[in-house]
Amino acid sequence: MTRRSFFSTIAVAPNADGRADLVITPTGGGGGRVSFDTTLSSPLLIALSADRRAAPDDVVPPLLTAPTGTATPFGAKRGWVGDVLLTDGQRLGSKLWLLERAKRSEATRLDAEDYAHEAVAAIGAYHNIDLSVEATWQPATAGIVRALTVRVSAGESSAFRKVPTL
């Protein structure tokens, strides 16, 4: 049984790159106001778009770290500094960024689904709703960066993130 939750959050929407952007409602004269969202779309998009800190055993993609033999630069494992304030070891965001230099394979697609499940699990548990996650490869087209599209759906709400890959 699904319990209906009522809530409101600042609205975000995907930009051309599939990342989260704040939604501003024009008010005229060049001004605008921050929009609000009463669906799960914004929280799902924030969860997918924010970078979760890599675990000590996660392999950080090449070109995102220091050269071999040098110290790992501060911040190479990304993440949100506010995670230290969350309870029970919770973490905000997804590890989809770890796949940005991954090769097109079924293992990569399954990792993307796992990372997306991990990112949105707390939202589903808090609102007592079932979430579905699907990762699909975009067709290889000349001139277009290869990408994996990860979509999370919860009833009428959904969010997606495109992950550029090799």
Secondary structure by P-SEA (a helix, b strand, c coil): cbbbbbbcccbbbbccccbbbbbbbbccccbbbbbbbccaaaaaaaaaaccccccccccccccccccccccccccccccccccccccccccccccccccccccccaaaaaaaaaaaaaacaaaaaaacbbbbbbbbbccccccccbbbbbbbbccccbbbbbbbcc
